Amino acid sequence: MTKTKNTSGVGNAINRVEGHLKVMGKAKYATEFPVENKVYGQAINSTISKGEIISIDTSEAEKLDGVLQIITYKNAEKLKTLEGVRPEIATDTIAPVLQSNKVHYYGEYVGLVVAETFEQAQYAASLVKFEYKEDTSAVIDFEKSKEKAYTPDNGSNYSRGNMQKGLSEADMVVEQTYNTPIEHHHPMELHATIANWDNGKVLAYASQQIVEDATISISATFQIPKKDVRVVAAFVGGGFGSKLNLERHVILAVMASKMVKRPVQVTVTRTQMFTNTGLRQQNEQKMRVGAKKDGTLTALSHETLSHTSTTQEFQEPCGMVSKMLYNVPNNEVTYKLIPMNRQTPFAMRAPGEATGSFALESAMDEMAWKLKMDPLEFRIKNDTQTDLHEEKPFSSRLLVECLRIGADKFGWKDRKAEPRTNKKGNWLIGYGVSAASRNSPYKETHAKVLLELKEEKVYATIQMDATDIGTGSYTIISQTVSEYLDLPEEQVVVELGDSDFPVTPGSGGSWGAASFCNGARAACENAIKTLKNNRNIDQKEEIAVAELLKRNQLTKFEAEGMAKPSSEFEDYSIFSFGANFTEVWVDKDTGMYKIKKMVNVGSAGKILNPKTAYGQIIGGLTMGAGMVIAEQTRVEPNFGNFITRSFADYHVPVNLDMANIDVIFLPEEDKIANKMGIKGIGELGITSVAASISNAIFNATGKRMRDLPITPEKLIEAELEEGVKA
């Protein structure tokens, strides 16, 4: 008898299993849990970039009805504080707040008002008066502070071969600097929490990407046992990296709850999400590329200058792609950081790859132009099946296939090599290409599966502390359980985002799908294996789970499983690869441009659900387009506050900004990466998108745009590149 195909298992484009909860408003986000006796906290921000608080007047706020507590450094709970000079920030770092009168950046939290209602807390917060002694030595201006840059002591600088030798062997050298501005994450759901301190035990409903690390951060900050902290993040309305680590509003809420002895909700305002929830660093990237006349690369150097805060260190790894993407014998990657009076930066979608690929893939395009080579063929010529940085073979690498298939789908053959020659009326039309790569981590993951036999049907519940940040974790985990237990999806329940569940690495870094699903697979396989062993059934015998439970005389059964990388995993370099193609139309008089067409091709292992994967790529392409079109957070050069402070002035792409998009997934199952053959896809979608658009703009206009975002004003003012005919 032929086994019927499971139409809800992995590889099928089923609808999101949690979709009905979201459209009905039943999916509970951090501040939607019904908590009795809840009160509200409103954080107060500093209005100087550096200095100290010399007086605080709370008298007016204290007179208001409903005000329960005003917390400042004077009465705050004593917390564990950071040690050393600029310790590195991580996803489980402590987050002390209100521990001294010192101010380190504009917008730093200096107080919290707790009141019966949200409105009372907000109004009272506006009445608290702070007097500061301002320190005029604040480091605010990036351009004026470059002499303060230092080399981080984290071993990130890298070299192989001899750069000078490689450059001397080159027939052509490109040496250019590319600039990317500060960007902010801005997920749809504001950062928020409801925290309750009850007899030394903490329960926090919090919008966090990594539940386990949030519990670690809370317990370490308050110096209480980790077992006494529970974090719940059942649904997270986007994060893009800003919710990887625990930000200080959560600590404020926990502290306030301890002080007022009631649950406290703290929601970060949209304006505060500019100053208090991380950002993507401003990066100045100097590229030097050397090549022979035939297109063979001889040297590649990538130097990045960024900023960090004066209290913690974070470095965006912009040179990551330059170390491994191409076959170049002489390679150098270096970093420098400027300590500035700004909030600590942290990871934003594809940290390093999104920004670093703009510099690398723009420089590759510039070299192809100088060599008079097709930029597609130039990239293919320098392909490699070995990661020269790690000195390991790639587990699989279909970059050339991505480029070839994408070119065919896009119509690359119609591209005119000479800029400014493809015209339609007042429009200049250009084609651009870029290669993409993203590391595909796979991390140890634990899961529990609970089976219940009811009326001849088996219902499975899978539990893990993984989070769904809008990416579709509920759906692909459900499909995995459906696949490995051979059950219809409607008989599977997925429970996520609770630190009481088995530990996972959480969502981030493109490790979620591979880690979560293999953890779920392991739990399901262990359940079947144990049930068979209990009745001496051959492991190879195909037998329904319902029958297994019956033979074991059970109606309920549970099993746990753990998945982690194999020893073989360590012998290979594991990456996803892709290619981006973009067609732009630029108005030759106004500099206004339209993205007309985009083609994205990816090789990212087993695609668990083409529908949710497609959504991830569309989101990545949109964010990549945002980097080019408008996204930037501007700093006021005298006071250090952000001029950009709402969606009214922080522009992101909307539907009319986007193009006709084709997304292609190459068939690939990388069993070296993990048993299910899955690789990461969430961050591959944004990587090098900006370069493909910028390269298309050059092909259309003959103008090289090396500073993001590319605005019409910049295009009009830019000069034609040398060798381009007017």
N, C-alpha and C positions, 0 to 999 in steps of 0.2 A: 504494500500500500504506500503510495507516495504521500510524504508529509506535506501538509498545506503550508504555504508560505505565511509567515507571521507578518502581517501588514502594519503592525505597530512597533516592530523591532527596529534595531539600528539600521540606518541607511534610508529610512523612509521619511518622506516630507509630511509628517503628521502636524496638525495644528498644535499650538502650545497647550499643554495639559492644564496650565494655570490660567489660561486666557479668560475663561468664563468668570473666574474669581475677580480678575482685574476689571472687566467691563461691568460687573455687578457691584463693584466697590467692596468686595468681601476679602480682598487680599490686604492683610494688615501690614502697613508700613510702621516705622518706629513709633510715631506719635498717635497711632490709631488703635492701640490696645486699650481696652476699657480698664482703667486703673482708678480705684476709688480714692477719694480724699486728695486728689492731685492738685498741686499748685504750680505756678509758672515762674521761670527765671528769665531775666533779660540781662545779657552781658553788656558791659560798658567798655568802650574802646578808648585808648589813649589818643591824644591829639598832637603829640610831638613825636619826633623820630628817635630822640635820644635824650636822656636826662633822668630826673627823678621827681617823684611826687613829694611836695613839701607840705601840702594841706589838703584835707577832704572835708567838704561841708555836706552832710546828709540830712540836715534839719528839715528842709522843705519836703523832701521825699518821705521822711519818717512820719510826717503829719497826715499823709494820705491814707484814706480808708483802704484796707486790704493788704497793706505792705507788712510783710512778716519779718524780713531780714534784709539787711544791706551788707554785703560781704566785700571787704577790701583786704589788702595785705595786713591791715591792722588786726583783723579778727579771724582771718582764714585759718583753716586746719593746716597743721604743719605736715608737709609732704616730703617725700624723697626728692632731692634736687639733682640736677645734672652735675656730673663731675668732669674735671679737666677742661681744656680749651677746645671748644667746638667739637664735642663728641659726635660721631656719625649718627644720623637719624636712621631708624629702621622701623619695620612694621610693628614691633613689639616694644618700642622705646617708651620710657616713662614720659609723662606729660604734666610736669608741675606747673602750677598757675597761682598767681597772687601770693607769691612767697617773699617778695621784697618790694620796696618802693622804686626800684629801678625800671626804666622804660627803655626798650631796645629797638622798637620800630613803631611807626605810625599805625595805629589800629590794634596794638597789643591789648589784650584784656587787662583792665585795671579794676574791675568791680563786677558784681552781680547783684541785681535786685530781685528778691523773691516776693511774690504777691499772690493773692487769691485768684486773680484773673490775668490773662495775657495782657490785656489793655492797661490794667493797673501797673503791672510790672514795667511795661514799655514807657508809660508816662513818668513813673517814678524815676526810672533810669535817666530820663532827660533832665531831671531836676538835681541830680547829684553833681556837685561842683568840685572839680579837681584843680589845684594850683600846682604848676610844674616849675622846676628849675631846669631850663633847657640847656643841653650841652651842644655847643655850636660845632663840635668836631664830628658830628654825625656824617657817615659816609652814605651819600645819596645818589650821586651822579656816576653812572657806570663809566662813561668816557673819561671823566676826570680822576678816576680812582684806580686806573690800571696798574699804577706803580705799586699798589698795595697787594697785588696778586701773589699767591704762594702756590707751591706745588703740593697737592694733597699727599699725605703719607699713607696711601692705601694700596700701593703696588699696581695702580692702574696704568701707569705709563708703560709703553711697550715698544719694542723694536726688533726687527729681524733683518739680517743682511747689513748693507751699508748704504744709507740714503744718498750720501754724496757721490758714491761710486755709481749708484743707479741713475742719478740725475745727469752725471757726466756722460753716461752711455746713451742717454736719450737724444733722439733727433729733434724732439719737440717737448717743451715744458709748459705746463699751465700752472700759474701761481695766482690764486685769487682768494678773496675773503668773502664769506657768506654769513649773513646775520639773520638770526631769528629772534623775535621779541618775547617778552613775558606773555604767557597765555594762562588762562584759568579754565578749570574743568567744567564747572557749571552743570552738574547733573540736574535732571528735572526735580528730583526730590531734594529738598534742602537738607543739610546736615542737621540731625536732631536726635534727641534722646529723652526717654522717661526713665529716671533712675530712682531706686528706692533703697535706702540703707535701713536695714531692720536687724537690730541686735548684732551688728558686725557683719551681717551678710548682705551682699549687694546683688540686686537684680536690675539690669539695665536693658531696656528695649532700645537698641541703638542701630543707626544706619551705618553698618560697618561691613567691609568686604571680607575681613578675616576675623572670624569670631574668636578663635583660639588666641590670637595675638592681642585682641582687645581685652580678654580676661587677664592675660599676662600683664598688660600695661596698667590696668586698673589696680590689680593686686600689688604690683611693684611700686606704683606711685603712692598708694596708701599704706604700703607695708603690712598687708593682711594676707592670709593664706589664699592661694589661688582657688582652692576648693570652695571658698566662701564667696566666690564671684560667679555669677551667671549672666551671660550676655545672650540676648535673643535678637536675631536679625532675619526674620522669616522672609521678608521681601525688602529688597534694596532698590530704590528708584534711580539707578545709575550711580556710577562712582568715578570711572575713568582714571582711577588711581588716587583720587582725593580722599577716599574712605578706606584706604589700605591700613593706615596707621590711626591710632586713637588721637583725635584732636581734643583741645582743652575744654571745649564746651561739655564734653562727657564728664570730665573730672569736676568741672564746676557743678554740674547737676548732682553728681554723687556727693560732693562736699556739702552742697546746700541741703540735700535730703537728710544727711546726718545731723545738720545743725537745726533744721526746722522740724525734724522727725515726721516728715510726710514725703510722699513721692513728688519729685520735681521734674517738670518738663522744661527743657531748654532747646529752643530752635534757633539756629543760626540764620540771620536775615540774609537776603540776597546780597546786600552791600557787605555784610561781614564775611561772606564767602569769597570776597576779594582779599580780605586781610587776615583771615583766620583758618583757612582750610587748605593751605598749600597752593603751589603754582608751578608752572613750567618755567625753568630758568631762561633768562636771556642768554643767548650763546653767540659768540663771535668765533667763527670757524675758518681757519686758514688752511687751504688745501694746496699741496704741491704734487703735481702728477707729471711723470716722465714717460715717454713712449717712443718706440722706434717708428720709422716711416711706415712699416707694414702693420702698425697698430699694436705691437707687442708691448705691454706695460713693463717698464724697468724700475719705476719707483713710485711710491705713494705715501705722502705724509699728511696727517690730519691733526692739527693743533687746535684745541678748544679752550677758550677763555669764557668762564661763566662767573656767577656770583653765588654766594651762600649767605646765611645770616651770621651775625656775630656770636650767636649762642650755640648753633649746631651746624654740622657739615652735611651737605648733600651735593653730589656731583652727578650730573646727567651724562651717561656714557655715550657721548655722541660718536666716538671713534670706533664703536663696536663693529659696525658694518664694514668699516675700512680695513679691519684686520683680517676678514675672512671671505669677503664676497668675490674677490677677483684673484687671479693667478699672478701675483706680483712678488718678486723675490726680495725686494728691498722696501721695507715698510716701517713707518714710525707713527705712533699715536701718543700724544701728550695732552695733559690737562693742567690748567691753572684756575684758581678760584679767588675771587675778590670778596673778603668779608664785608658785608654791607648791612646797614640798618634797615633791613627788610625782613619780612617773615621768612622762615625757613622754607626753601623750595622742597618739592618732593615729586615722586613719580607721576607723570601724566601719560596717558595712553601711548604705548611704545616708547617709553623714555629712552632717549639715545637714538633709537632707530628712526623715529619720525623726523627729528631735527637733523641727525647726522646724515641720513639718506638724502636729505635735500642738498646738503653740501657735496656729498660724494657723487650723487647722480647728476648734479648740475655740472660738476667738474668733468665727469666722464663725457657729458654731452659737449662741453667746450673743447675737450681734446679731440673728439671725433670731428668736430667742425674744422679745427685747425689741420687735422690730417686729411680732410676731405673724404672721410669714411662715413658710411651709413652708421649712425649711432647704435642701431640694432646689431649690426654685424660686428662692430667694435666690442660690444659687451660679450657677444657669443665667442669671439676670438680669445677672450681672456677668461673664459670659464675654467673652473677647476673642480675636480671631484675630491679634492683633499682640502681640509681646513688647515691652511698653513699656519694659522695662529696657534691652534691646539695640537698641530702635528698629528691629526687623526683623519681618517677618511670620513666623509659624510655618510650617514646611514642610508640616505637617499637624497638625491638632488636632481630635480627636474627643471632647473632654471632655463636651460636652453629650450626645452619643450614649451615652457610657459611663454617664452619670447616668440617662438616660431608660431605657435597656435594663436597667440594673441594678435600677432601681426597679420595673420591670415584673416581672422575674424574682424579686425579693425579696418582692414584695407590699407595697410602700411605701404603697399606697392604704389599707391596713388600719391604718396607724399612727394613734394618737390623739395629737393635738397637745398636749393638756393632760397634764402629767406626773402620775403616780400614779393614772391612771384605767384603765389596762389591767391587770387583775388576774386571777389564777387561784389560788384558795386563798390561801396565805401568800406567793405570788410576785407581785412587781411586774414587769411586762413592758415593755421599752422597745426602741425602734428608733433606730438612729443611722446617719448618713451622713457621708462625707467625700470630698473630691476629692483626687486624687493626681497628681503630676507628677515626672518625673525626666529630667534632661539625658541625651541620647543621644550620647555622643562617638563619634567614628570616627577611628582613628589609623593612621598609616602602618604597613603590615605587609608583610613579605617571606615568601615561601614557595618551596619547591623540590618539584617532582614528578618521580618516577623511574618510568618505564614499562618493563615487561618483558613480552615476548611469549613465552608458553610453551604449546605444544600448542593453538594457535589461540585462546588466551585472553590478554587483556591484564590484567596485575596492576599496580596503581598504588600507589606509596608516597609519601605527602605528608609533608614535614618542615618544622617551624618550631619556634621556641623557646617557643611558646605553652604555657600550662599548663592542666590540667584540675583545678579545685579542688572537684570533685564536681558541677559544674554540667552536665556533658555535652559538653564541648568535643570530646572524641574523636568523639562520635557526630555532632554537627552538621557537623564538618569532613569526616568520612567521607561524610556525605550530600551535601555540596557537591561533593566530588570525583566521587561517583557520578553526580550530576546533570550536571556539565559535561563529563565524559568519557563519559557514558552507559554506565556499567559497573554491574553489581550490587554491592551493598555488600560482599559476601563477597570481592570481588576488589580491595578497597581496604584498605590498611594506613596507619594514622596514627601518626606518631612525633613526640612532643612533649617539651617540657621539658628541652632540652639546649642550652646556650649555643653549642655548635658548629653548631647549626642556624640557618637564617635568622632575623633579628631581628623580633620582634613587640613590642607594648606590654605583653604579659602579661595576666593576669586581674585585673580590678578596675574600678571606676567604670562598670560597665555598657557598656564598650566592646568586650568580648571577642568576642561573637558576630559583630557587624558587621565588626570588624577582621579576625579570623581567617578567616572564611568568604570575605570578599572577597579576602584574600590568596591563599587556596587557589584561588578562582575565577580570579584573574589568572594564576597558575602554569599551571593547566589550559588556559586560553585561549591562553597563549603557546606551550604545547606543540603544540596543534593548529594554531595559526597558522604556526609554524615548519615543522612537518612538511608542511603544505600548500604553503607557499612553496617549500620545497625541490624540489617536483615540479610547480610551477606549477599547482596545483589551486585553483580558484576558492574563495575563503573562504566563499561562501554555499552551496557544495555540501555536502550532508549525507553524511558518509562515516565509517564506524566507525574507531575508533582502531587496531584490529587491522589493518585494511586499509591505513591510513596508514603504519603501521610496515612492513608488507610492501612497499608501493610504494617506501619509502625504503630497502629492503633492510636493515632494522634489527631486532634482537631486543631492544635496550636503548636507551633515550633519556631524557634528563633536561632539564628546563627550569625556569627560575625566574620568579617573578612578583612584582610589587609593586602594592599598592593603597593609595590615599590619598584624602583628601577632594578633591572637585572645586572649581573656583572658585565654582560655584553654591552649594555647601554653605555658603560663607562669607557668602552674602547672606541666609541664613535662620536662624531659631532652631529647633534640632532637639530635640524633646522627645518622650518617651512620656507618655501620660496614662492615668488610670484613676479608678475610683470604688470605694469600699468601703461595704458595707451590713452592719450587725451587729444581731442580736437578742439581748438579754440578759434573763435572769430573775434578779431579786434578792430574796432572802429579807428581808422587811421587818423581822424581829426580830433576825436575826444579822448582816446585812450580807453574807452569803455570796452570791456570784453565779455564774451559769453563762453561758457563751457558747453559745447554742443554735443559731444559724444565722449563716453569713457568705456574702455574695456579693461576688465581686471581678470587675470588668470592666476589661479593659485594651485600649488601642490602642497596640501596640508594634511596628508595622511587620509585615513578613513573619515569621510564626511558623515557624521552621525545623523544629521537631519539637514537636508539641503535648504529647507525653508528658513530655519533659524540661522544657519551658516550664511545664507544670502543676506539676511538682515544685519549680521555682523559686518559683512563686507560693505554693504551700503552705508552703514554708520561710519565705518573707517574712511571710506571715500569722501563722505560729507565732511568729516573732521579734517581730512587732508586738504580738501578744497577750501575749508575755512581758514587754514593756515595761510593760503595764498590770497584769498579774496579780502579778508577783513580782520581776522582775529589778532588782537594785540591789547595788552593792558599797559597803559601809559602812566609814567610816574611824574608827579609834579617835581621839578628839579630843585626847588628851593626848600620845600617842607617835607618831601618824601612820602606824601600820601598818593594814592592812586587817583588820577583824574578820571579813569574809567571805573565806574562803580555801580553800574546797573545794566540791564539788557537794553536800555535806551542808548547806551554808548559803547557797549561791548557787543559787537555785531557777529552773529553766526549765520551760516548759510540757511536759506529757506528753500522750499521746493522750487521756486522760480530760478534760484541760482544754480540748480543742479541740471544734469544732462540726461540724455538717453544713455542708460547704463546696461552693459552686458557683463555678467559675472559667470566665469567658467571655472569649475573645479576639475582638476585632472584626476583620473582614477589612480589612487595610490593607497596602499596599506603598508605602513612601515612597521614591521614586526620587531625590528631592533629597537624602535622607539618605545614600544610597549606591546603587550600581548594582543590588544585590540587594534593596533596599527594606527592610533590617533596621534595627530600633532595639533599644535595651537593654531588658531585662526583669528582670534579677536583683535590682535594687534598687527597682524600681517596686512590687514585691510587699509591701515593708515600709512604704512611705511612706503616712502618714496612717491606718494601721490603728489605732494607739492612739487617735486622735481619734474614729474611728467607734465604738469600744467605749465611750469616755468619754461621748460624746454619747448613746449608747443608755442608759447608766447614768443620765444626767440625765433622759431621757425616762421612764425607769422610776420613778425615786425623787424627782425634783425637786431633787436635790443636785448642785451643780457640783463636780467633782473636778479640781483644777488642779495637783495634785502627784502625779507617778508614783513608785512604783507605787500603784495604788488597792487598798488592803487593806480587809478587812471592818471593822477597827477605825476606819479613817479614815471609812468610809461611815457607821458608826453615830454617830460623833462629829460629823459634818458637819451644818450647819443647812440647812433648806430655803432654796432661792433665793427672793429677794423676788418675790412675785406667785404663788408656787405654793401651792395649797391643800393643807392637811394631810390 
